[in-house]
Each structure stands twice: as C-alpha cells, then as structure tokens.
Amino acid sequence: MQYHLNGYQGRDPAIAAINPDCSGRMDNVDVAVVGCGPAGLTLAAQLAVIGGVSVRIFDEKDGLPAYGQADGIACRSMEMFEAFGFAEKVCREAYQVSETTFWRPDADGGILSRADRIQDVEDDLSHMPHLILNQCRVQDFYLETMRKSEIRLEPDYNRRLVALTCQDGSEYPVQGVFECLDSNGGLETVQAKFLVGCDGARSMVRKSLGYELEGGAARQIWGVMDVLAVTDFPDIRLKCAIQSGDSGSMLIIPREGGYMLRMYIELGELRGDERASDRGITPEILERRARKILKPYAFEVREVVWFSAYEIGQRVCDTFDDSANHEDKGRLPRIFIAGDACHTHSPKAGQGMNVSMADAFNLGWKLSLAIRGIAKPDLLNTYSRERREKAKELIDFDRDMARLFGQKPKTPEETALFQRYFQRHGRYTAGVETTYGPSLIVGHGKRQNLAAGQVVGKRFHSAPVVRLSDARPMQLAEMLKADGRWRIVAFADSRDTGEKDGRIAGLCGFLESDANSPVLRYTPKGADIDSVIDLRSVFQRKHRDLDIGAMPKLLLPAKGRYNLVDYEKIHCAYTKVGMDVFDLRGIDRNFGALVVVRPDQFVAEVLPLDDYSALAEFFSNVLVEANR
C-alpha cells in the first residue's frame, strides 16, 4: 500500500482526505444507487474509492440485516476484494473450501458411502481461494471502505423508492422520489445524472422501466438451513454433494467459525399451482429429511440459525438499462439495473452474490470515467451487452446444476454424472471463465500468441513476481486496485534490461514524448502522469541483475506535490521453479508483449511492445483528449 505521497500521514492510511464537493447529503448527485445489497455496495464503494463523483445510496430497511442468505465467495470475487483492500480480512474470518466429497449409495446394500473426493479449485486457477462467509460481513467491509473514502459515504436507510422518472435535457435528468419510512411517510426527491437499481428480485427500478424477468421454474422445491448440529457424519467440515437412494439429495456447505454448517435439502416436486410457501416448511421437516439422507449416520440439530424454502427458477431481463424505452437508439442510458434486479436463479450454484458484485464492478468504473469526462459516453452502452450475456450463461449453468442435483441415481454411470459436471465447471463456479467479446473496450486479440495466458476478454491472470526496488515477492495482481485506472503491463523480451536500446525504453520514450501517446493525450494538466493510464513493466532477468538507475524515467515517475519518486512500477520474474510469470502465462520470451488491462481487471488487448499505433488507436476509441 502506498501513502505519504502528499505529506506524512500518521493515521490510518486507508482514510482519504475529504472532498467537500462530492460529500454530504445532496439533492442533486452524479449517481443514485437504490439497494444496499452486495451489488449496490460494490457499486457505491467503487465510485467512492475512485473519487471525483457525488453518490448517494438508499435502502428501505433500517440498516443492514444481521444475517445474509448468500455465503459463497468465488475466487474471482476475492480478486476483486483484493482490489478494494479487504481480501485479507475476508480470508481471516471465512471458511476455505479446499476439497469436495461425493456421497452416494454403495453398490451392495445401498448404504451411503463416500464415492470420491476432489480438490475444490484446480491449481493455478487463481491466486485467491474459494471461501464461505456470511454476506453481511462482506457488506460490512464495503461499508468500511465507503466510510474511509473521500466522500465518507453512508447509506440512507428507511428510504423506499416510490416513483422514478427521467426527463432528458437537464443536467440531472433522473428523478427518484423516496418515501421516508422514519418520518411518518414524508417524501424526499433526489435528482441524479444516473440511477442504478440494485434493489433485488422485486426491483422497483425495474418495474418503473416496465421490464420483466423472463424465464421459467423447474417446479422443484428445496429447503435450506444454517444450523449448529451434532453428528457422526465424517465429512461434516467438508463441502459435500450427497445423493441418497430414495430420500433425495443434499449439499452440505461448512460455514465460517468452525461449527456452523449450511444444508441445501431436496424436498421433491411442486404439484399443480402449488408454491414453496404452501408447503409450510419448518426446521423440523428439514431436520427429518436430513436424517433420512444421512442415514446411517446420526444427526441432531441444536440450534437453527436461519432457514427457508424456495422454488428453483431461472429468470433474466431482456436488457440491463433504460435504452430500450427510447426511440432514439443513439441516446445514452441513464438508468441501469444490476444483480437480482435483472437475473435470478437457485442458490446452489453459489453464484448469486458473486455475479451481482461482478455486475456492479463492471458498471462502476464506466460511470466514473464517463461522468468525469475521461471516457467517451458510449462506454456506458457496453454494460448491458457485456453483463446480460454473462447472466444468460449463469442461467444455463444453474438450470443444468439444478437438474443434476435432483436426479435419482440408477446406474454407477448416472451417479457419477454430477461429479464430472462439477469438475468440468469448476472454472465457472470460481468466476474466472467470464469472457467478453470484441467491443469498444475489448480488442480482437490478433496478437494473442504473444501472451497466450492473458486472454483478451478474460480477467488478468495474476502470477508471482519480484518488485525490483525492494526485492519483495508479490502477486502481479496487487497493482490492480479498484481506482478506475487503465493499466499497460509491458512484459520485456529476453534481452531487455531496461536500458536505452531496449523495447521497454522505446515504449517509454513513445509514451513520454510522442504526440500520439495515450498517456500524454488523456492525462489532465496538473495530474500525476499515471492518473489515467498506469504503466507497469515485468522483466525476465533476476532482480539482482538489473540496475534500477538505468530504467526509463516513466517507470520511476515523480508524483504528488513534492515530486516524490514512485518506485513500485518495475517487476521481475520470480525465478523459483514453476513460478516464472513468462512460463505460467505464456508470454513470448523473444518478443515480449504489451497487455492492456481495463479498470475492472479484464484484459482489453494484447499487442507487440513496439506497436505504438495500435496502442494509440485503442485508447482513442475509448478516452477523451484532456485539456493540457
């Protein structure tokens, strides 16, 4: 973590200086967020951390609940938490999923037995683990991040959205009317440049746009409960998929803290017009069914922390913004929806909270750059296209997962089907398989061969490196903060040592002095040279073989009011066996590679180190030339 840039700071370095122009309770704001769930808090936190925009976030509850329904945290979400700076806190509290076991009746007498156990996350899928933690704790960490930001953002609770309109032609075209539940029905009107509905499956924002969630239901009913229980089942502290002979299926998810566990329990099919709520499901019913599934093992619940019953369904909205409501198809969207407001599914795939947060992380930086005039407004059109495609993939995945959970094993081949499916889709459940197609902010990857493991359209895949200035081993992804900046990661060829005749020096020379340099064209006058585009380098040579004094000045930029040197932009390969980033990520050793990374950590393009024209052209399609 870097701080002291503009003077000594003796307090918590995560607390930013207040920006009075963007803080406080204003009636006119840049962005209004409706809903304080994971999606809403991710969006609000990102906007607050990037800074420079005014934000308010509303929720009709009187505060955050003490208990959240979502619990699974995918590897990709942990990478995102690292960008916000609280991944370590999550790791400290959470249960880490290391292995998954599969139980089914044996071939002899139908007695429940362990059929297999597998590694939960394959090696080198991510440098972050798969964790289980109460959703409310994740929301607490977001709130802490918001409170330490330059706008000291706090949610406005007890505010129910009752009306939403958009009148083009004014600076703040979106008007939201909120009922103040803590003041006997008073109303508060807020004007915004943009509004984002993160207000759940019954979203008032979505209804105000006239949109519906389209899809169907599997007519299967499942129960779920978090319990403190006593049992002799041997894998109770492992993630378990259990298929019994005649009592249904169950998924066990150990919870944080060492004692609690979550159980998803199959309860059969719904009949006719029956709904899940018609069954009168109680914790006692769920406990009895769990005992049948786990037989011959004993199982006794001592405390039910939370329980529910639900019908499996998968639904998605046709679009995630308000552009469909206007005849002018060139009009920019002003109202967006994210998370459960635009897609819903069953919870067993463990993707609900993760995909919702990914929606918001995709949108937040785009809003920030467009509002601050750094990016072209067309950038906002990419949100719905990118995220709706991912939501459709989630729906298809969830439908297959739900079907396989409910199947009754008849043959050894059939009983093994779910396990094979689980293994095959491990990358998807880890959240790292999202791939965005070519667009304004994703190139065509014509030179993908230069960095085969940094796939254009996928998230940047971290690897170990050594920082040159202080010899610190670290993950390369540690530089990818949620600060709204683009990154250019320059992987050097095998001959390059950073000196004048190398490709890295040539790249720096172009970025420092050429009229077409995206760094010069898009960095505002008076701002730090890396405030919009942050250049980083990775050399193949060992750190002890390089001379930091011979490095280009752009990799050692003077910043802040004292012109202090930033020494943290130069990295070297971590040459221990199996840890070299060039080998791990398929970087061409002879030619090196230039990897352009979006502010949400996705690879935007891979280029040759000296293809300056292609680099300039890419950014010219996205960013707005600054007044210098």
C-alpha positions as CSV (number, residue, x, y, z in Angstrom):
1,M,0.0,0.0,0.0
2,Q,1.4,3.4,-1.0
3,Y,0.8,6.6,1.1
4,H,2.6,9.7,2.4
5,L,2.7,10.9,-1.3
6,N,1.5,14.4,-0.4
7,G,2.9,14.6,3.1
8,Y,3.2,12.5,6.2
9,Q,0.1,10.7,7.3
10,G,0.2,9.3,10.8
11,R,-3.4,7.9,11.0
12,D,-5.0,5.0,9.1
13,P,-3.6,5.4,5.6
14,A,-6.8,4.0,4.1
15,I,-8.7,7.1,5.2
16,A,-8.7,9.5,2.3
17,A,-8.8,13.3,2.6
18,I,-12.4,14.6,2.5
19,N,-13.6,16.1,-0.8
20,P,-16.3,18.6,0.3
21,D,-17.6,19.0,-3.3
22,C,-18.8,15.4,-3.5
23,S,-19.7,14.5,0.1
24,G,-22.8,15.1,2.2
25,R,-26.5,14.7,1.7
26,M,-27.2,16.4,-1.6
27,D,-30.5,16.6,-3.5
28,N,-28.5,16.6,-6.8
29,V,-26.0,13.9,-7.3
30,D,-24.0,12.2,-10.1
31,V,-25.1,8.7,-9.2
32,A,-28.0,7.5,-7.1
33,V,-27.9,3.8,-6.1
34,V,-31.0,2.0,-4.9
35,G,-30.4,-1.0,-2.7
36,C,-27.7,-1.8,-0.1
37,G,-27.2,-5.5,-1.0
38,P,-23.8,-6.8,-2.4
39,A,-24.4,-5.2,-5.9
40,G,-25.3,-1.8,-4.5
41,L,-22.5,-1.6,-2.0
42,T,-19.9,-2.8,-4.6
43,L,-21.0,-0.1,-7.0
44,A,-21.1,2.6,-4.3
45,A,-17.8,1.6,-2.9
46,Q,-16.1,1.6,-6.3
47,L,-17.4,5.1,-7.1
48,A,-16.4,6.3,-3.6
49,V,-12.9,4.9,-3.9
50,I,-12.2,6.3,-7.4
51,G,-13.5,9.7,-6.3
52,G,-14.5,12.8,-8.1
53,V,-18.2,12.0,-8.3
54,S,-21.1,12.5,-5.8
55,V,-23.0,9.5,-4.8
56,R,-26.0,8.5,-2.6
57,I,-27.2,5.0,-1.8
58,F,-30.6,4.2,-0.5
59,D,-32.3,1.2,1.1
60,E,-35.8,0.8,2.5
61,K,-34.5,-1.3,5.5
62,D,-33.5,0.5,8.7
63,G,-29.9,-0.9,8.4
64,L,-28.0,-3.9,7.2
65,P,-29.5,-7.2,8.4
66,A,-27.5,-9.3,10.9
67,Y,-27.7,-12.3,8.7
68,G,-27.4,-12.7,4.9
69,Q,-28.6,-15.5,2.7
70,A,-25.6,-15.6,0.3
71,D,-22.4,-17.2,1.6
72,G,-20.1,-18.5,-1.2
73,I,-17.3,-16.2,-2.3
74,A,-15.7,-17.2,-5.6
75,C,-12.0,-16.9,-6.4
76,R,-12.8,-14.0,-8.8
77,S,-14.7,-12.1,-6.1
78,M,-11.7,-12.5,-3.8
79,E,-9.5,-11.0,-6.6
80,M,-12.0,-8.1,-6.6
81,F,-11.9,-7.7,-2.8
82,E,-8.1,-7.5,-3.1
83,A,-8.5,-4.5,-5.4
84,F,-10.7,-2.9,-2.7
85,G,-8.1,-3.7,0.0
86,F,-10.1,-6.1,2.3
87,A,-9.3,-9.6,0.9
88,E,-7.1,-10.3,3.9
89,K,-10.0,-9.5,6.3
90,V,-12.3,-11.9,4.5
91,C,-9.7,-14.7,4.5
92,R,-9.2,-14.3,8.2
93,E,-12.8,-14.9,9.1
94,A,-14.0,-17.2,6.3
95,Y,-14.1,-21.0,5.8
96,Q,-11.8,-22.0,3.0
97,V,-13.2,-24.7,0.7
98,S,-10.3,-27.0,-0.1
99,E,-11.9,-30.3,-1.1
100,T,-15.3,-31.5,-2.1
101,T,-16.6,-35.0,-1.4
102,F,-19.3,-37.0,-3.2
103,W,-21.5,-39.5,-1.3
104,R,-24.0,-41.9,-2.8
105,P,-25.3,-45.4,-2.0
106,D,-22.8,-48.2,-2.5
107,A,-23.3,-51.0,-5.0
108,D,-24.0,-53.7,-2.4
109,G,-26.7,-52.7,0.1
110,G,-27.4,-49.1,-0.8
111,I,-25.6,-47.9,2.3
112,L,-24.4,-44.3,2.0
113,S,-20.7,-44.1,1.4
114,R,-18.1,-41.7,0.2
115,A,-17.6,-42.2,-3.6
116,D,-14.8,-39.7,-4.2
117,R,-13.2,-36.5,-3.0
118,I,-11.6,-33.9,-5.2
119,Q,-9.6,-30.7,-4.9
120,D,-12.2,-27.9,-5.0
121,V,-10.2,-25.3,-7.0
122,E,-7.7,-26.6,-9.6
123,D,-4.0,-25.5,-9.3
124,D,-3.2,-22.0,-10.7
125,L,-6.8,-21.2,-11.4
126,S,-6.4,-18.1,-9.2
127,H,-4.1,-16.9,-6.5
128,M,-7.2,-16.4,-4.4
129,P,-9.1,-19.2,-2.6
130,H,-12.8,-20.2,-2.7
131,L,-14.3,-19.1,0.7
132,I,-17.6,-19.2,2.7
133,L,-18.6,-16.1,4.7
134,N,-21.8,-14.5,5.7
135,Q,-22.9,-12.0,3.2
136,C,-23.4,-9.4,5.9
137,R,-19.7,-9.4,6.8
138,V,-18.8,-8.7,3.1
139,Q,-21.3,-5.8,3.2
140,D,-19.6,-4.6,6.4
141,F,-16.3,-4.4,4.6
142,Y,-17.8,-2.5,1.8
143,L,-19.3,0.0,4.3
144,E,-15.9,0.4,5.9
145,T,-14.4,1.2,2.5
146,M,-17.1,3.7,1.8
147,R,-16.7,5.5,5.1
148,K,-13.0,5.9,4.6
149,S,-13.3,7.3,1.1
150,E,-13.1,11.0,0.2
151,I,-16.9,11.4,0.3
152,R,-17.3,9.5,3.6
153,L,-20.3,7.7,2.1
154,E,-23.0,6.4,4.4
155,P,-26.3,4.7,3.2
156,D,-29.6,6.5,3.5
157,Y,-31.7,3.9,5.2
158,N,-35.5,3.9,5.6
159,R,-35.9,5.2,2.1
160,R,-38.4,3.4,-0.2
161,L,-38.4,4.3,-3.9
162,V,-42.0,5.1,-4.8
163,A,-41.6,7.0,-8.2
164,L,-38.9,7.1,-10.9
165,T,-38.9,9.4,-13.9
166,C,-36.3,10.5,-16.5
167,Q,-36.6,13.8,-18.4
168,D,-33.8,14.3,-20.9
169,G,-32.4,17.8,-21.4
170,S,-31.4,18.7,-17.9
171,E,-28.1,18.2,-16.1
172,Y,-29.8,15.9,-13.6
173,P,-32.4,14.1,-15.7
174,V,-33.3,11.2,-13.4
175,Q,-35.7,11.9,-10.6
176,G,-36.3,9.5,-7.8
177,V,-39.0,10.0,-5.1
178,F,-38.4,8.2,-1.8
179,E,-40.8,7.6,1.0
180,C,-39.1,8.4,4.3
181,L,-40.1,5.4,6.4
182,D,-38.6,7.0,9.6
183,S,-40.6,10.2,9.4
184,N,-44.3,9.3,9.1
185,G,-44.5,9.0,5.4
186,G,-42.6,12.1,4.3
187,L,-41.1,12.2,0.9
188,E,-37.6,13.1,-0.4
189,T,-36.9,13.9,-4.0
190,V,-33.4,13.2,-5.4
191,Q,-32.1,14.3,-8.9
192,A,-29.3,12.4,-10.5
193,K,-27.3,12.2,-13.7
194,F,-27.6,8.4,-13.4
195,L,-29.5,5.9,-11.2
196,V,-28.7,2.3,-10.7
197,G,-31.3,-0.2,-9.3
198,C,-29.7,-2.8,-7.1
199,D,-32.9,-3.4,-5.3
200,G,-33.4,-7.2,-5.7
201,A,-35.7,-9.6,-7.5
202,R,-38.8,-7.4,-6.7
203,S,-36.9,-4.3,-8.0
204,M,-39.0,-1.1,-8.1
205,V,-36.4,0.4,-10.5
206,R,-37.0,-2.5,-13.0
207,K,-40.8,-2.2,-12.6
208,S,-40.6,1.6,-13.2
209,L,-38.9,0.8,-16.5
210,G,-41.6,-1.6,-17.5
211,Y,-39.3,-4.6,-17.6
212,E,-40.0,-8.2,-16.6
213,L,-37.8,-11.1,-15.6
214,E,-38.3,-13.7,-18.2
215,G,-37.8,-17.4,-17.7
216,G,-39.2,-20.5,-16.0
217,A,-39.2,-22.7,-13.0
218,A,-38.1,-26.3,-12.6
219,R,-41.0,-27.0,-10.2
220,Q,-38.6,-28.4,-7.6
221,I,-38.7,-27.3,-4.0
222,W,-35.6,-27.2,-1.8
223,G,-35.1,-26.3,1.8
224,V,-32.0,-24.5,3.2
225,M,-30.9,-24.0,6.8
226,D,-27.9,-22.9,8.7
227,V,-27.5,-24.9,11.9
228,L,-25.4,-25.9,14.8
229,A,-25.6,-29.6,14.9
230,V,-24.1,-32.8,16.4
231,T,-23.3,-35.7,14.0
232,D,-21.0,-38.6,13.4
233,F,-21.0,-38.0,9.6
234,P,-17.3,-37.9,9.0
235,D,-17.2,-35.2,6.2
236,I,-19.3,-32.6,8.1
237,R,-16.5,-30.0,7.7
238,L,-16.1,-30.6,4.0
239,K,-18.2,-29.4,1.2
240,C,-20.3,-32.5,0.3
241,A,-22.7,-33.4,-2.5
242,I,-24.9,-36.3,-1.3
243,Q,-27.3,-38.3,-3.4
244,S,-29.2,-40.8,-1.3
245,G,-31.0,-43.9,-2.7
246,D,-34.6,-42.9,-2.0
247,S,-34.7,-39.7,0.2
248,G,-33.4,-37.1,-2.2
249,S,-30.2,-35.1,-2.5
250,M,-28.4,-32.7,-0.2
251,L,-25.5,-30.3,-0.4
252,I,-23.5,-29.5,2.8
253,I,-21.5,-26.3,3.0
254,P,-19.4,-25.8,6.1
255,R,-19.7,-22.2,7.4
256,E,-17.2,-19.9,9.0
257,G,-16.3,-20.2,12.7
258,G,-15.7,-23.9,12.8
259,Y,-19.1,-25.1,14.0
260,M,-22.0,-23.9,11.8
261,L,-23.0,-25.5,8.5
262,R,-25.4,-24.9,5.7
263,M,-27.6,-27.6,4.2
264,Y,-29.5,-27.5,0.9
265,I,-32.1,-30.3,1.1
266,E,-34.2,-31.6,-1.8
267,L,-37.9,-31.8,-0.9
268,G,-39.5,-33.0,-4.1
269,E,-41.6,-31.5,-6.9
270,L,-44.4,-29.0,-6.6
271,R,-47.8,-30.0,-7.7
272,G,-50.2,-28.0,-9.9
273,D,-50.3,-24.4,-8.8
274,E,-48.5,-25.1,-5.6
275,R,-45.8,-22.7,-4.4
276,A,-43.0,-23.3,-2.0
277,S,-44.7,-21.2,0.6
278,D,-47.8,-23.6,0.5
279,R,-45.8,-26.5,1.9
280,G,-45.5,-25.0,5.4
281,I,-41.8,-26.0,5.6
282,T,-40.4,-25.9,9.1
283,P,-36.9,-26.5,10.5
284,E,-38.2,-29.8,12.0
285,I,-39.2,-31.0,8.5
286,L,-35.8,-30.1,7.1
287,E,-34.1,-31.9,10.0
288,R,-36.1,-35.1,9.5
289,R,-35.3,-35.1,5.8
290,A,-31.6,-34.5,6.5
291,R,-31.6,-37.5,8.9
292,K,-33.0,-39.7,6.2
293,I,-30.5,-38.6,3.6
294,L,-27.5,-39.1,6.0
295,K,-28.7,-42.5,7.3
296,P,-27.0,-44.5,8.9
297,Y,-25.2,-41.5,10.4
298,A,-26.7,-39.7,13.4
299,F,-27.7,-36.0,13.0
300,E,-29.2,-33.8,15.7
301,V,-29.8,-30.0,15.3
302,R,-29.0,-28.0,18.5
303,E,-29.8,-24.5,17.0
304,V,-31.3,-23.3,13.8
305,V,-29.7,-20.0,12.8
306,W,-31.7,-19.5,9.7
307,F,-33.9,-21.5,7.3
308,S,-36.0,-21.0,4.2
309,A,-37.7,-22.9,1.4
310,Y,-37.5,-22.0,-2.3
311,E,-38.6,-23.0,-5.7
312,I,-35.9,-23.4,-8.3
313,G,-36.3,-20.8,-11.1
314,Q,-34.1,-19.0,-13.6
315,R,-35.1,-15.7,-15.0
316,V,-33.3,-12.8,-16.7
317,C,-34.2,-9.4,-18.0
318,D,-34.0,-8.5,-21.7
319,T,-31.8,-5.5,-21.1
320,F,-30.0,-4.0,-18.1
321,D,-30.5,-0.3,-18.9
322,D,-33.3,2.1,-20.0
323,S,-32.2,2.5,-23.6
324,A,-34.9,0.1,-24.9
325,N,-37.5,2.6,-23.7
326,H,-36.5,5.3,-26.1
327,E,-37.0,5.7,-29.9
328,D,-33.6,7.4,-30.1
329,K,-31.3,4.4,-30.2
330,G,-28.3,6.7,-30.0
331,R,-29.4,8.0,-26.6
332,L,-27.2,7.1,-23.8
333,P,-28.6,5.0,-20.9
334,R,-29.4,6.9,-17.7
335,I,-31.0,4.2,-15.6
336,F,-29.4,0.8,-15.0
337,I,-30.2,-2.4,-13.1
338,A,-27.8,-4.9,-11.6
339,G,-27.7,-8.1,-9.6
340,D,-31.0,-9.8,-8.6
341,A,-32.9,-6.9,-10.2
342,C,-32.0,-8.3,-13.6
343,H,-31.3,-12.0,-13.1
344,T,-32.4,-14.6,-10.5
345,H,-31.6,-18.3,-10.1
346,S,-31.3,-21.0,-7.5
347,P,-28.6,-20.6,-4.8
348,K,-26.9,-23.9,-5.0
349,A,-24.5,-22.9,-7.8
350,G,-23.1,-20.3,-5.4
351,Q,-23.1,-17.5,-8.0
352,G,-25.8,-15.1,-6.9
353,M,-23.8,-12.7,-4.8
354,N,-20.7,-13.2,-6.9
355,V,-22.4,-12.4,-10.3
356,S,-24.2,-9.4,-8.7
357,M,-21.0,-7.9,-7.5
358,A,-19.4,-8.5,-10.9
359,D,-22.3,-6.6,-12.5
360,A,-21.6,-3.6,-10.3
361,F,-17.8,-3.8,-10.7
362,N,-18.3,-3.8,-14.4
363,L,-20.5,-0.7,-14.3
364,G,-18.9,1.5,-11.6
365,W,-15.7,2.5,-13.4
366,K,-17.6,3.1,-16.6
367,L,-19.9,5.6,-14.8
368,S,-17.0,7.3,-13.1
369,L,-14.9,7.8,-16.3
370,A,-17.9,9.0,-18.3
371,I,-19.1,11.4,-15.6
372,R,-15.6,12.9,-15.1
373,G,-15.2,13.3,-18.8
374,I,-12.2,11.0,-19.0
375,A,-14.0,8.4,-21.3
376,K,-16.5,8.8,-24.1
377,P,-20.1,8.4,-23.1
378,D,-20.5,5.5,-25.5
379,L,-18.6,3.5,-22.9
380,L,-21.9,3.2,-20.9
381,N,-23.5,1.2,-23.7
382,T,-21.1,-1.7,-23.1
383,Y,-22.5,-2.6,-19.6
384,S,-25.8,-4.2,-20.6
385,R,-24.3,-6.0,-23.6
386,E,-21.5,-7.5,-21.5
387,R,-23.3,-8.4,-18.4
388,R,-26.6,-9.7,-19.9
389,E,-24.6,-12.2,-21.9
390,K,-22.9,-13.4,-18.7
391,A,-26.3,-13.6,-16.9
392,K,-27.6,-15.9,-19.7
393,E,-24.6,-18.2,-19.2
394,L,-25.3,-18.3,-15.5
395,I,-29.0,-19.2,-16.1
396,D,-28.0,-22.1,-18.4
397,F,-25.4,-23.3,-15.9
398,D,-27.8,-23.1,-13.0
399,R,-30.5,-25.0,-14.8
400,D,-28.2,-27.9,-15.5
401,M,-26.9,-27.9,-11.9
402,A,-30.4,-27.9,-10.5
403,R,-31.4,-30.8,-12.8
404,L,-28.4,-32.9,-11.9
405,F,-28.9,-32.3,-8.2
406,G,-32.4,-33.7,-8.4
407,Q,-31.7,-36.8,-10.4
408,K,-32.1,-40.1,-8.7
409,P,-29.0,-42.4,-9.3
410,K,-29.9,-45.6,-11.2
411,T,-26.5,-46.8,-12.5
412,P,-22.9,-46.1,-11.5
413,E,-22.5,-44.1,-14.7
414,E,-25.5,-41.9,-13.9
415,T,-24.5,-41.4,-10.3
416,A,-21.0,-40.2,-11.4
417,L,-22.5,-37.7,-13.9
418,F,-22.9,-34.9,-11.4
419,Q,-19.4,-35.3,-10.2
420,R,-18.0,-35.0,-13.7
421,Y,-20.2,-32.0,-14.3
422,F,-19.0,-30.4,-11.1
423,Q,-15.3,-30.9,-12.0
424,R,-15.8,-29.7,-15.6
425,H,-17.5,-26.5,-14.4
426,G,-15.1,-25.7,-11.6
427,R,-13.6,-22.9,-13.5
428,Y,-17.1,-21.4,-14.0
429,T,-18.0,-21.6,-10.3
430,A,-14.7,-20.0,-9.5
431,G,-15.8,-17.0,-11.5
432,V,-12.8,-16.9,-13.8
433,E,-14.3,-18.1,-17.1
434,T,-16.1,-14.8,-17.9
435,T,-15.1,-13.8,-21.4
436,Y,-16.3,-10.5,-23.0
437,G,-16.4,-10.3,-26.8
438,P,-14.9,-7.6,-29.0
439,S,-16.2,-4.2,-28.4
440,L,-15.2,-0.6,-27.8
441,I,-13.2,-1.8,-24.8
442,V,-12.2,-5.3,-25.9
443,G,-9.9,-5.9,-28.8
444,H,-9.9,-8.7,-31.3
445,G,-6.7,-10.4,-29.9
446,K,-5.0,-10.8,-33.2
447,R,-1.6,-11.0,-31.4
448,Q,-2.9,-13.2,-28.6
449,N,0.1,-15.5,-29.4
450,L,2.3,-13.1,-27.6
451,A,0.6,-13.7,-24.3
452,A,-1.4,-16.9,-24.6
453,G,-2.3,-17.0,-20.9
454,Q,-3.6,-13.4,-20.7
455,V,-6.7,-14.0,-22.8
456,V,-8.3,-10.9,-24.4
457,G,-11.7,-10.5,-22.8
458,K,-10.9,-12.5,-19.7
459,R,-9.7,-11.2,-16.3
460,F,-6.0,-10.6,-16.0
461,H,-4.5,-13.8,-14.6
462,S,-2.0,-13.0,-11.8
463,A,1.3,-14.7,-11.2
464,P,4.2,-14.2,-8.7
465,V,6.8,-11.6,-9.5
466,V,9.6,-9.7,-7.6
467,R,9.4,-6.0,-7.2
468,L,12.8,-4.5,-8.3
469,S,13.1,-1.6,-5.9
470,D,12.8,-3.6,-2.7
471,A,13.1,-7.3,-3.8
472,R,9.6,-8.0,-2.5
473,P,7.9,-11.2,-3.8
474,M,4.3,-10.4,-4.6
475,Q,1.4,-11.2,-6.9
476,L,1.3,-9.1,-10.0
477,A,-2.5,-8.5,-9.4
478,E,-1.7,-6.5,-6.3
479,M,-1.2,-3.5,-8.6
480,L,-4.8,-3.8,-10.0
481,K,-6.6,-1.6,-7.5
482,A,-10.2,-0.5,-7.8
483,D,-9.2,3.0,-8.6
484,G,-10.6,3.5,-12.1
485,R,-7.2,3.5,-13.9
486,W,-6.3,1.6,-17.0
487,R,-3.1,-0.4,-16.9
488,I,-0.5,-1.1,-19.5
489,V,1.6,-4.1,-18.4
490,A,4.8,-4.3,-20.5
491,F,6.4,-7.8,-20.5
492,A,10.0,-7.4,-21.6
493,D,11.8,-9.6,-24.2
494,S,14.7,-11.8,-23.0
495,R,17.4,-9.3,-24.0
496,D,15.9,-6.2,-22.3
497,T,17.4,-4.8,-19.2
498,G,15.6,-1.5,-19.2
499,E,18.5,0.4,-20.8
500,K,18.2,2.8,-23.8
501,D,18.4,0.3,-26.7
502,G,15.6,-2.0,-25.4
503,R,11.9,-2.2,-26.3
504,I,10.8,-1.1,-22.8
505,A,12.8,2.1,-23.2
506,G,11.4,2.6,-26.6
507,L,7.9,2.2,-25.3
508,C,8.5,4.7,-22.5
509,G,10.0,7.2,-25.0
510,F,6.9,7.0,-27.1
511,L,4.6,7.4,-24.1
512,E,6.6,10.3,-22.7
513,S,7.1,12.4,-25.8
514,D,5.1,11.4,-28.9
515,A,2.1,13.5,-29.8
516,N,0.1,10.3,-30.2
517,S,1.0,9.0,-26.8
518,P,-2.2,8.0,-24.9
519,V,-0.6,8.9,-21.6
520,L,0.1,12.5,-22.9
521,R,-3.3,12.9,-24.7
522,Y,-5.6,11.7,-21.9
523,T,-3.9,12.8,-18.7
524,P,-5.3,16.1,-17.4
525,K,-3.0,19.0,-16.9
526,G,-1.5,19.0,-13.4
527,A,-2.5,15.4,-12.7
528,D,0.0,12.7,-11.9
529,I,1.3,11.1,-15.1
530,D,-0.2,7.7,-14.1
531,S,-3.6,9.1,-13.0
532,V,-5.5,7.8,-16.1
533,I,-3.1,5.1,-17.6
534,D,-0.7,3.3,-15.3
535,L,2.3,1.8,-17.0
536,R,4.0,-1.3,-15.3
537,S,6.8,-3.5,-16.5
538,V,7.9,-7.1,-15.9
539,F,11.5,-8.1,-16.9
540,Q,12.7,-11.7,-17.5
541,R,16.0,-11.0,-15.7
542,K,16.5,-11.6,-12.0
543,H,16.1,-8.6,-9.9
544,R,19.7,-8.6,-8.8
545,D,20.9,-8.5,-12.4
546,L,19.1,-5.2,-13.2
547,D,20.2,-1.6,-12.5
548,I,17.2,0.5,-11.3
549,G,19.2,3.6,-12.1
550,A,19.2,2.7,-15.8
551,M,15.4,2.4,-16.0
552,P,13.3,4.8,-18.1
553,K,12.0,7.8,-16.1
554,L,8.4,6.9,-16.9
555,L,8.8,3.8,-14.8
556,L,10.1,5.9,-12.0
557,P,7.7,8.9,-12.2
558,A,7.9,11.9,-10.0
559,K,4.4,12.5,-8.4
560,G,2.5,14.5,-5.9
561,R,3.2,17.9,-4.6
562,Y,6.8,17.0,-3.6
563,N,7.6,15.2,-6.8
564,L,8.4,12.0,-4.9
565,V,9.5,9.1,-7.0
566,D,7.2,6.1,-7.3
567,Y,9.5,3.0,-7.1
568,E,6.7,0.4,-7.4
569,K,6.2,0.1,-11.2
570,I,9.1,-2.3,-12.1
571,H,8.9,-6.0,-11.6
572,C,11.0,-9.1,-12.4
573,A,10.2,-12.7,-13.0
574,Y,10.1,-14.9,-9.8
575,T,12.5,-17.5,-11.0
576,K,11.8,-20.2,-8.5
577,V,10.8,-23.5,-10.2
578,G,7.3,-23.3,-11.6
579,M,6.7,-19.6,-10.7
580,D,8.1,-17.7,-13.7
581,V,5.3,-15.4,-15.0
582,F,6.6,-15.8,-18.5
583,D,6.1,-19.5,-18.4
584,L,2.9,-19.5,-16.4
585,R,1.1,-17.0,-18.6
586,G,2.6,-18.0,-22.0
587,I,4.5,-14.7,-22.6
588,D,6.6,-14.8,-25.7
589,R,10.2,-14.7,-24.4
590,N,11.7,-13.5,-27.7
591,F,9.4,-10.6,-28.4
592,G,7.7,-9.8,-25.0
593,A,4.1,-8.5,-25.0
594,L,2.0,-5.4,-24.2
595,V,-1.1,-6.3,-22.2
596,V,-3.8,-3.6,-21.8
597,V,-5.9,-4.1,-18.7
598,R,-9.3,-2.4,-18.1
599,P,-10.1,-0.8,-14.7
600,D,-12.1,-3.9,-13.8
601,Q,-9.0,-6.1,-14.3
602,F,-10.1,-7.6,-17.6
603,V,-7.6,-7.9,-20.5
604,A,-8.6,-5.4,-23.2
605,E,-5.9,-6.2,-25.7
606,V,-2.6,-7.9,-26.3
607,L,-0.1,-6.1,-28.6
608,P,3.6,-6.2,-29.6
609,L,5.8,-3.9,-27.4
610,D,6.5,-1.6,-30.3
611,D,3.1,-1.4,-32.0
612,Y,2.6,2.2,-30.8
613,S,-0.1,3.0,-33.5
614,A,-2.3,0.1,-32.4
615,L,-2.0,1.2,-28.7
616,A,-2.8,4.8,-29.6
617,E,-5.8,3.7,-31.7
618,F,-7.2,1.5,-29.0
619,F,-7.3,4.3,-26.4
620,S,-8.6,6.9,-29.0
621,N,-11.8,4.9,-29.3
622,V,-12.4,5.0,-25.5
623,L,-10.9,8.1,-23.9
624,V,-11.4,11.8,-24.3
625,E,-8.5,14.1,-25.0
626,A,-7.6,16.1,-22.0
627,N,-7.2,19.9,-21.9
628,R,-3.5,20.4,-21.4
